[in-house]
Amino acid sequence: MKRLLAWILTLAMAFSLVACGGGGTSTATSTAASTDGTSTSTAETTGSGEKVTLSFWTLALQPTFTDFIQGLIDEYEAENPNITIDWQDLPWDGIQDKFLTQTAGGNPPDVVNIWSQLALTYGSKGALLDLDANATEEQKSIYLDAAYDSARLGDKVYAFPWYATPNICVYNKDLLAKGGITEIPKTYQELFDLAIDFHNKTGAYLFTPSTMFHMFYSYGIPMLDDTKTTATFNTPETLQLVTDLKALGDAGAINTDGGAWDNWDGDRQLYANGKLAMILGGPQTVTRLRDEASSDIMDVTDVSEMVLGPANVSGEAIMNLVVSSASKHPQEAIAFANYLTNDANQLAFCHQVSIFPTTKAAAADPFFQSDKETLEGKANYYASLSAVHATDMTLGIEKDDDVKRAIDNMADMLFASGMTPQQAIDQAINDVNTLLAQ
């Protein structure tokens, strides 16, 4: 505990000096009323029947989803009269700082909504409860294996997965036709082959690459050795991929501005202005574009399956619920987190917003293939197909986020610093090995 507090105090001081970033990809949110479904868990009453208050933090769900979340809380409290839920909704750039300072002050939240990479970081420092050891088999068994393992570090699991956003492809039919593309590209290699000619004909981008780390993952490039102590991506396959990306950037066929890759907000803006033909992102992209793009753009918008690399895996962002290791009521906190993420409540959530559930029964529900006419319905359908080979693309190491950032920095090395592909690879290898040795 002393080591944990020392780490928290150190990070709290660091966060007071710099702004905290969101760190996760994607957002989505929730909705309402329970439906019939399997595995609804309720809180375990304390032996003495004492009143228990659980603090529950979420990320940017209010005011859009206030009614839904509060409805679940009200239902839970009615079923468990000894439990009171104190719900606070925090912005993306505030939750890390507040978690650290309140934990250091001895007043941690019980249940917190965070993304997988942050769960791995906090879990590795002892700040989160190992749910694999402390939850029951009934509680753990409801989740899809890949989603449950996204917050696994060794033999410990630090989160219940709440919802996912498997990637799909949203595209502008007219813009593709203007660039001479009549069939939707299905692989990154097809995009690479078409991008320069498309840009020359239209002045627009065909696509935006994901982060360099995600591109490596999609291409099946092993980034760490079996012991996860040494970088291993200095390979001919890596050099070819980085060389291809460099060529596209030098030709003006992809956006090379700093932070442009895997920038969902930036991609939506380009798409709405007719400057980007394809957005590779979660199904909620359609909903957001409805609010941001003109009717002329939406009239020529359609969706398809996610573009894949040689590894045949698709990315998905997973949002989770974690339990603080310093919670005074860990079993009650586990039960509440399990309740929020059960089959019925996840499926109800998905009926209100284009996200995908992380439980086995909800993921198999026919709802996701029931509407193939509307854009939103097709987005859900293709997300359900994508979910079959989707992963949160975590490394399962303590410094998951730091290593990813070191690899992602290769884009700036190529285009801002003017390094050759091999120089950028060598520098990233050195940076990752330095991180792993610390």
C-alpha positions in Angstrom: 0.0 0.0 0.0 2.9 2.4 0.7 4.2 1.8 -2.8 0.8 2.4 -4.3 0.3 5.7 -2.4 3.8 6.8 -3.4 3.0 6.1 -7.0 -0.3 7.9 -6.8 1.2 11.0 -5.1 3.9 11.1 -7.8 1.4 10.9 -10.6 -0.9 13.4 -8.9 1.9 15.9 -8.8 2.6 15.3 -12.5 -1.0 15.7 -13.4 -1.1 19.0 -11.6 1.6 20.3 -14.0 0.2 19.1 -17.3 -3.2 18.6 -18.8 -4.5 15.1 -18.7 -5.5 13.5 -22.0 -8.4 11.2 -22.7 -6.1 8.4 -23.9 -8.9 6.3 -25.3 -10.3 6.0 -28.8 -14.0 6.5 -29.2 -16.9 7.3 -27.1 -20.4 6.1 -26.8 -22.9 5.9 -24.1 -25.9 4.4 -22.7 -29.6 3.9 -22.4 -32.3 2.4 -20.5 -34.8 0.2 -19.0 -33.9 -3.4 -18.4 -35.2 -6.2 -20.6 -35.4 -9.9 -20.2 -31.9 -11.3 -20.3 -29.5 -13.6 -18.6 -27.4 -13.0 -15.6 -28.8 -10.0 -13.8 -26.7 -9.7 -10.6 -27.7 -7.8 -7.5 -25.6 -6.5 -4.7 -24.7 -8.9 -1.9 -26.2 -7.5 1.3 -23.7 -7.1 4.1 -24.0 -9.5 7.0 -25.2 -6.8 9.4 -27.6 -5.2 6.8 -25.7 -2.0 7.1 -26.4 0.8 4.7 -23.7 1.1 2.0 -23.0 4.0 -0.2 -21.0 3.3 -3.4 -19.4 6.1 -5.3 -19.7 5.6 -9.1 -17.9 7.7 -11.7 -18.6 7.8 -15.4 -17.0 9.5 -18.4 -19.0 12.3 -20.2 -22.4 10.6 -20.1 -24.4 13.6 -18.8 -26.6 15.2 -19.9 -27.3 13.0 -23.0 -27.6 9.8 -21.0 -28.6 11.0 -17.6 -32.1 9.5 -17.7 -30.7 6.1 -18.7 -28.0 5.8 -16.1 -30.2 7.2 -13.4 -32.9 4.8 -14.4 -30.5 1.8 -13.9 -29.3 3.3 -10.6 -32.9 3.7 -9.3 -33.8 0.2 -10.3 -30.7 -1.2 -8.6 -31.4 0.8 -5.4 -35.0 -0.5 -5.3 -33.8 -4.1 -5.6 -31.1 -3.5 -3.0 -32.5 -1.2 -0.3 -29.3 -1.2 1.7 -27.3 0.2 -1.3 -27.1 3.9 -2.3 -25.3 4.9 -5.4 -23.5 8.3 -5.5 -23.1 9.0 -9.2 -20.7 11.6 -10.6 -20.1 12.2 -14.3 -16.6 13.6 -15.1 -15.1 15.0 -18.3 -12.4 13.0 -20.2 -9.7 15.3 -19.1 -10.6 15.3 -15.4 -11.1 11.7 -14.4 -7.4 10.7 -14.1 -6.4 13.6 -11.9 -9.4 13.2 -9.6 -9.0 9.5 -9.3 -5.3 9.9 -8.2 -5.9 12.7 -5.8 -8.9 11.1 -4.1 -7.2 7.7 -3.8 -4.1 9.4 -2.3 -6.4 11.2 0.1 -8.0 7.9 1.2 -11.3 8.5 -0.4 -11.3 6.5 -3.7 -14.3 6.0 -5.8 -15.7 2.4 -5.7 -16.7 1.9 -9.4 -15.1 3.9 -12.2 -15.7 4.0 -16.0 -12.3 4.1 -17.8 -10.7 2.7 -21.0 -8.6 -0.4 -21.2 -5.2 1.2 -21.4 -5.8 3.2 -18.2 -7.2 0.1 -16.5 -3.9 -1.7 -17.3 -1.8 1.2 -16.0 -3.8 1.6 -12.7 -4.1 -2.2 -12.3 -0.3 -2.7 -12.6 0.2 -0.2 -9.7 -2.2 -2.0 -7.4 -4.9 0.7 -7.6 -7.6 -1.6 -9.0 -9.1 -4.8 -7.7 -8.3 -8.1 -9.5 -11.8 -9.1 -10.7 -10.6 -12.5 -11.9 -9.8 -13.4 -8.3 -12.6 -11.5 -6.5 -15.7 -11.9 -8.8 -17.7 -15.1 -8.9 -17.6 -17.5 -11.9 -21.3 -16.5 -12.6 -20.3 -12.8 -12.7 -17.3 -13.4 -14.9 -18.8 -15.9 -17.3 -21.2 -13.6 -19.1 -18.5 -11.6 -21.1 -17.0 -12.3 -24.5 -13.5 -13.7 -24.0 -11.7 -11.1 -26.1 -13.5 -8.2 -24.3 -12.9 -9.6 -20.8 -9.2 -10.2 -21.6 -8.7 -6.6 -22.9 -7.9 -5.6 -19.3 -5.8 -8.6 -18.5 -2.3 -8.2 -17.1 -0.7 -11.7 -16.6 -3.2 -13.7 -14.6 -5.1 -10.7 -13.3 -8.1 -8.9 -14.9 -8.9 -5.4 -13.8 -12.2 -4.6 -15.5 -15.6 -5.7 -16.5 -16.1 -4.6 -20.2 -19.1 -2.3 -20.5 -19.5 -1.7 -24.2 -17.5 -1.8 -27.4 -17.3 0.1 -30.7 -16.1 -2.4 -33.4 -14.9 -0.5 -36.4 -16.8 -0.2 -39.7 -16.3 1.8 -42.9 -18.5 4.9 -43.5 -18.0 6.1 -47.1 -19.2 8.8 -49.6 -20.5 7.0 -52.7 -20.3 10.0 -55.0 -16.8 10.9 -54.0 -15.6 7.4 -54.5 -17.2 7.3 -57.9 -15.5 10.7 -58.8 -12.2 9.1 -58.0 -12.9 6.1 -60.2 -13.6 3.6 -57.4 -16.6 1.4 -58.1 -16.1 -1.3 -55.5 -15.5 -0.6 -51.8 -11.9 -1.5 -50.8 -11.7 -4.3 -48.3 -8.0 -4.3 -47.4 -5.4 -1.7 -46.5 -3.4 -2.9 -49.5 -6.2 -1.9 -51.8 -6.4 1.5 -50.1 -2.6 2.0 -50.6 -2.9 1.1 -54.2 -5.8 3.5 -54.9 -5.0 6.4 -52.7 -2.6 8.5 -54.8 -4.7 8.2 -58.0 -7.8 9.0 -56.0 -6.2 12.1 -54.5 -5.0 13.3 -57.9 -8.5 13.0 -59.4 -10.5 14.5 -56.5 -8.2 16.6 -54.3 -9.6 14.6 -51.4 -8.2 11.9 -49.2 -9.4 8.3 -49.7 -8.7 7.4 -46.1 -6.7 8.3 -43.0 -4.4 5.6 -41.5 -5.0 4.5 -38.0 -2.2 5.2 -35.5 1.2 3.5 -36.4 0.7 1.1 -33.5 -2.7 0.1 -34.8 -1.4 -0.3 -38.3 1.3 -2.6 -37.0 -1.3 -4.6 -35.2 -3.5 -4.9 -38.3 -0.5 -6.1 -40.2 0.4 -8.8 -37.6 3.7 -7.2 -36.9 5.0 -8.6 -33.5 5.9 -5.6 -31.4 7.4 -7.3 -28.3 9.1 -10.6 -27.7 7.5 -13.4 -25.7 8.8 -12.0 -22.4 7.5 -8.5 -23.3 10.8 -6.9 -22.4 12.2 -6.2 -25.9 10.9 -4.5 -29.1 10.8 -6.8 -32.1 9.3 -4.7 -34.9 12.6 -4.1 -36.8 11.6 -6.4 -39.6 11.3 -6.3 -43.4 7.5 -6.3 -43.1 7.6 -3.2 -40.9 10.0 -1.4 -43.3 7.7 -2.1 -46.2 4.6 -0.8 -44.3 6.4 2.3 -43.1 7.9 2.9 -46.6 4.4 2.6 -48.1 2.9 5.1 -45.7 5.8 7.5 -46.3 5.2 7.3 -50.0 1.5 8.1 -49.6 2.3 11.0 -47.3 5.0 12.5 -49.6 2.5 12.3 -52.5 -0.1 14.2 -50.5 -2.5 11.2 -50.6 -2.9 11.0 -46.8 -3.1 13.7 -44.1 0.3 14.1 -42.5 -0.5 16.8 -40.0 0.5 16.0 -36.4 -2.2 14.0 -34.6 -4.2 13.5 -37.8 -4.1 9.7 -37.7 -6.8 8.0 -35.7 -8.4 11.5 -35.1 -12.1 10.7 -35.2 -13.1 14.4 -34.7 -10.8 15.5 -37.5 -11.9 12.8 -39.9 -15.6 13.6 -39.4 -14.9 17.3 -40.2 -13.0 16.4 -43.3 -15.8 14.0 -44.3 -18.5 16.5 -43.7 -16.6 19.0 -46.0 -16.2 16.5 -48.8 -12.4 16.2 -48.2 -12.4 12.5 -47.0 -14.1 9.6 -48.7 -13.9 7.0 -46.0 -14.0 7.0 -42.2 -12.7 3.9 -40.5 -14.3 4.1 -37.1 -17.1 2.9 -34.8 -20.7 2.7 -35.8 -21.5 5.8 -33.8 -19.9 7.7 -36.6 -23.1 7.7 -38.5 -25.0 9.2 -35.6 -22.5 12.0 -35.2 -22.4 12.7 -38.9 -26.2 13.2 -38.8 -25.6 16.2 -36.6 -22.6 17.5 -38.3 -22.8 16.9 -42.1 -25.2 18.4 -44.6 -28.2 16.4 -45.9 -26.4 16.4 -49.3 -23.4 14.5 -47.7 -25.7 12.1 -45.8 -27.7 11.3 -48.9 -24.6 9.8 -50.5 -23.3 8.2 -47.4 -23.3 4.4 -46.9 -21.5 1.9 -44.7 -19.7 -1.4 -45.2 -17.4 -3.8 -43.3 -14.2 -2.6 -41.8 -11.1 -2.5 -43.9 -8.6 -5.2 -42.7 -4.9 -5.8 -42.9 -3.1 -9.1 -43.3 -3.7 -10.1 -39.7 -7.4 -10.1 -40.4 -8.2 -8.3 -37.1 -10.3 -5.2 -36.6 -9.9 -2.7 -33.9 -12.5 -1.8 -31.3 -12.5 0.6 -28.4 -13.8 -0.9 -25.1 -15.0 1.1 -22.2 -14.9 -0.7 -18.9 -16.0 -0.5 -15.3 -13.2 -1.0 -12.7 -13.3 -1.4 -8.9 -10.8 0.5 -6.7 -8.6 -1.8 -4.7 -9.1 0.6 -1.8 -12.9 0.3 -1.9 -14.4 -0.2 1.5 -17.2 -2.3 0.0 -15.5 -4.4 -2.7 -18.1 -7.1 -3.1 -21.0 -4.6 -3.3 -19.0 -2.6 -5.9 -18.3 -5.8 -8.0 -22.0 -6.7 -7.9 -23.0 -3.2 -9.0 -20.5 -3.1 -11.8 -21.6 -6.6 -13.0 -25.3 -5.4 -12.9 -24.6 -2.4 -15.1 -22.7 -4.6 -17.6 -25.1 -7.6 -17.7 -26.8 -8.9 -20.8 -30.1 -7.1 -20.4 -28.6 -3.7 -19.6 -26.0 -3.8 -22.3 -28.6 -4.7 -24.9 -30.8 -1.9 -23.7 -27.9 0.4 -24.1 -27.3 -0.7 -27.7 -31.0 0.0 -28.5 -30.3 3.7 -27.9 -26.9 4.3 -29.4 -24.7 2.6 -32.0 -22.4 0.5 -29.8 -21.9 -3.2 -29.4 -22.3 -5.3 -26.2 -19.4 -7.2 -24.6 -21.5 -10.1 -23.2 -22.1 -13.3 -25.0 -25.9 -13.4 -24.9 -26.4 -9.7 -25.8 -23.9 -10.0 -28.7 -25.9 -12.8 -30.2 -29.2 -11.0 -30.1 -30.9 -10.7 -33.5 -31.3 -7.0 -33.0 -27.9 -6.4 -34.6 -29.0 -7.9 -37.9 -32.7 -6.8 -37.8 -32.3 -3.5 -39.8 -30.3 -3.5 -43.0 -32.2 -0.5 -44.5 -31.3 2.5 -42.5 -27.7 3.8 -42.1 -27.8 3.3 -38.4 -29.2 -0.2 -38.8 -26.5 -1.1 -41.3 -23.9 0.3 -39.0 -25.0 -2.0 -36.3 -25.1 -4.9 -38.7 -21.6 -4.4 -39.9 -20.3 -3.7 -36.4 -21.7 -7.1 -35.4 -19.7 -8.7 -38.3 -16.6 -6.7 -37.3 -16.9 -7.8 -33.7 -16.1 -11.4 -34.7 -12.5 -10.5 -35.3 -12.3 -7.3 -33.2 -9.7 -6.7 -30.5 -9.0 -3.7 -28.2 -5.4 -3.9 -29.4 -3.8 -3.8 -26.0 -0.3 -5.2 -25.3 -1.1 -6.5 -21.8 1.8 -4.7 -20.2 2.2 -2.0 -17.5 3.5 0.6 -19.9 0.9 -0.2 -22.6 0.1 3.5 -23.3 3.7 4.6 -23.2 4.8 2.0 -25.7 2.0 2.8 -28.0 2.8 6.4 -27.9 6.5 5.7 -28.7 5.4 3.7 -31.8 2.8 6.3 -32.9 5.5 9.0 -32.8 7.0 7.4 -35.9 4.5 9.4 -38.0 6.0 12.6 -36.8 9.5 11.3 -37.3 8.6 10.5 -40.9 6.8 13.7 -41.8 7.8 16.4 -39.3 11.4 15.4 -38.7 12.1 14.1 -42.1 13.5 10.7 -41.0 13.8 7.8 -43.5 11.5 4.8 -42.7 14.5 2.9 -41.4 15.6 5.8 -39.2 12.1 6.1 -37.7 12.0 2.4 -37.0 15.4 2.4 -35.3 14.4 5.4 -33.2 11.2 3.8 -32.2 12.9 0.5 -31.3 15.3 2.4 -29.1 12.5 4.4 -27.4 10.4 1.3 -26.7 13.4 -0.6 -25.3 14.3 2.3 -23.1 10.7 2.4 -21.7 10.7 -1.4 -21.1 14.0 -1.2 -19.3 12.9 1.4 -16.8 
